[in-house]
Amino acid sequence: MNSAEFLVNVLIFPGGLFAIMLGLFLTGLDRKIYARLQRRVGPPICQPCIDMVKLSQKETVIPKTANYTVFRLAPLLGFAGMLAAIAVIPIAGIYSGLYQSGDLLVILYLLSTPALALVIGASASGSAYSSIGLSREISIMLAYEIPMLMVFFTVAMRVGMELGGTAIFSLSSIVDFQLSKGPLLLDLPMLPAFLAFLMCIPGTLGVVPFDIPEAETEITEGPLLEYSGMGLAMFKLTSGLKTLVLSALTIALFFPTELGSFWLVNILWFIFKCVVVMLFTNTLIRATRARMRIDQAYKFYLLVPTSLALMSLVLTVLSFRI
Amino acid sequence: MAEFLQNIVKKSPWIYRINAGSCNGCDVEMATTALIPRYDVERLGCRYCGSPKHADIVLISGPVTAVVREKVLRVYDEIPNPKVVVAVGICPISGGVFRESYSIATQLDAYIPVDVNVPGCPPRPQAIIDGIAMAIEIWRKKF
């Protein structure tokens, strides 16, 4: 891969421009569907773009107690992490990913950057509410990363063992394997892992049953409390990108199918699948559930998704050993 | 260019509420105005925010009591410019039923520039939405 191609992949497609537009579109669609579920008219789908323009025109207030440099740079960290993550994930039939080996592990690290950016920004802002928010953010991160790691490992084992070796941590090999042998979603032992991964997504995104770190009504948006103007816009953009990254990752791990070989059809098919994943892991749950307490969320993640992922791992290993 | 920008920006006013010693009547009306599906101000792009740092339009209710005055001024200062103030209910205008009480100094616009007054005890939700719509027009011109 030459450097021009690398720059295009990170800055225009699928990272950069394309990812930002799609991320904002997904956020807007989420808000619209959420409003329709409550029988409201709802904001227009381009509302997140309008919010971005407005926030960029607002004054940026920096608290006297804040560490200026860290406070200003923290939003960039999460944003950059997400842009890199979307460039790493392959899209079936269009794009084969930035790296050829070990990129599943890279994704695991990149996925934690937005949460870390929130934690760093919140601790630099010097506000009491932010520090409550950041401690909650760290606890919920510890809880959802365990099942998520186990799901990654299960998929890697499944693909690796079928190919006659050990676990393969390469997303492009996983996608190629599924394109030739059919999606992993149709494989019965993988179904619990799929459900476990879907359960991890709302916690990672911080949407309603698990929005404990940013609870508006009790700790007034927690880590985001002191941010205004561009910094806030950056965080909102990052959460839109995170929705996209997690949807694309679910698609790459469990059902990377392609429709024909024409690129435009494949892109539309990919966007459609992203919308479906977002609908079931974000919008519908947000509209029907109420916020949990931090201990309930912690217990939930350590019990339900972890045991589902473990079940899937054991079933997969057994089905190849016997 | 400025006109174009103003037309985009006016579709995204975020709302923040300050209770300056109100009896909670106006707060209940505000919550019903913007939060329940029936009136749906989100279609205007509005949304409630929990932090004053995110706000564009501030709704202040209640007679500014002597105890809460300093805090209201401090929260008002934390809201990034450009911002617009809507005084909801009769209390911020004249003190309402609490007028001439020992715990109230004077009306709200002695401390903070008020852009829109929405009188009533409490005002109807429609009146509050109208107040917000007027506030959006004023706010838009400040960009």
Interface residues (C-beta under 8 A of the other chain):
Chain A: R31 A35 Q38 R39 R40 V41 G42 P43 P44 Q47 I50 D51 V53 K54 Q57 K58 E59 T60 V61 E216 T217 T220 E221 L224 L225 E226 Y227 S228 G229 L232
Chain B: L5 I8 V9 K11 S12 P37 D40 E42 R43 G45 Y48 C49 G50 S51 K53 H54 D56 E78 P80 N81 P82 F143
